[in-house]
């Protein structure tokens, strides 16, 4: 961020200048955050080139950077002036990056739209029209959520489904083993296991999500080595308020429930199901 700001000062950009974020989610986050800081805020536009950034990261105005304490703990809510999405860019995207984007698409369907989930179960993403429809529906859902709750006081927090667990997985693996979407896929499987334990989701529904993720070449397994340590990581998350962990869980397919009073023993029981001791 400092390097980008230095360049802006070197080239004497003013308040009428415009930054363009051309790339994936990290580029969008850095550009948006820099734009929010430079001379108290200049315009920027998003041209996302990865599936994950097209369906999720570029829409909604969240910007931020990671530090040793966690993900996106330094940042701002700052809306782009425009977002230009062209699926052509995805033709050169590595398959692993493409799969990571599908995780965020699945997230939207499980939380908000059962019919969309059924569509995804049958979807062939190598078909350009199917891919365009998936991107369109995801952006539509994300925009619908953000319009209601830009600063994440309510419904927008639901977009963090899979992220509460996923962020811990990323942190434990030093952000090097998994792409963000891959960690979210693992996080959704963990969240679903908790939802099943609490009677919000059936075992069949949880399995259907897991199958869809696996069919999309996403990881769904993760071995938790130390359950107590994993649990403690939740409290570093921005979504932990007053030392209360907020879990975003499916409440039947296409519906959600935000739960913040889950007994520690119940959560740890679920975590132990992922191979840890403690």
ABEGO torsion letter per residue (X at the ends): XAAAAAAAAAAGBBAABBBBBBEBAAAAAAAAAAAAABGGEBBBBBBBABAAAAAAAABGGBBEBBBAAEBGABEBBBBBABBBBBAAAAAABBAAAAAAAAAAAAAAAAAABAAAAAAAAABBAABAAAAAAAAAAAAAAAAAAAAABAAGABAAAAAABGAAAAAAAAAAAGGAABBAAAAAAAAAAAAAAAAAAAGABBAAAAAAAAAAAAAAGBBABBBBABAAAAAAAAAABAABBGGBBBBBBBBEBGBBBBBAABBAAAAAAAAAAAGBBX
